[in-house]
Amino acid sequence: MKPNIRTLTLVIGTLAGAFIGYRAAMTFIEQSEAENKSLPITAQQGLQVGLTALGVLKQITSISQNKK
């Protein structure tokens, strides 16, 4: 892969991940404030989100490995 394409892919991926994380956090905060709760999510929900994110990463990795 050319260095320019690699750098562009890393920058776009990083920005997309940061934006998605920001929007998820804002959604949790807004939901928490609307319901007057102190924590927007429980520990169990946080674990579920983390495991789902790992599953998505695993699928993305398998897609890129299939193209070789």
N, C-alpha and C positions, 0 to 999 in steps of 0.2 A: 504494500500500500504506500502511496506517495506521502511524504511528510505533511504536505499541505492538507490533504484529505484527512489524514489521521488527526491533525490538530483541530480542524474544523469539526470533525465528528466528536472529539472530546469536549470541545467548547459547547456545541449544541446539546449534547447529552447532559453535560453538567448544568447548563441553564434550564433545560427542561425538567431535570430532577429537582433542582432548587425551586422552580416555580410550582411544581406539583406538591412538593413538601410544604411550601408556604401556603398554598390554597387549602391543603388539608388541615394545617394548623389553624388557619383563620376560621375554617368551617367548624372545627371543634370548639374554638373559643366562642364564636357567635352562638353556637348551640348551647354551650354551658351558660353563657350570660342570659340567654332567653329563658332557660329553665331555672335560673338562680342556683346553680350547682357550683361547688368549688373546683371539682375536677371534671374536665370535659369528657374523659373516658376512664373506664376502670382498667385495672391491671390486666384483666382477661382480654378486654378489647384491644389494648395495646399490644399484647402478645399475638392476637389474631392478625392485627395489621402487619406486624413484623414478619410473621410466618407467610402471609400472603405476598409481601414484598420479596421475600426470599424465593417463593415459588415463581414469581414473575421473572426474577433474575435468572433462575434455573432454566426457564423456558426460552428466554432470550439467548442464553448461552447455547442451548441445544440447537436452536435455529441456526446460529452462526457456525456451529460445528458440522451441521448437515450440508452446508454449501461447499465444504472443502472437497 
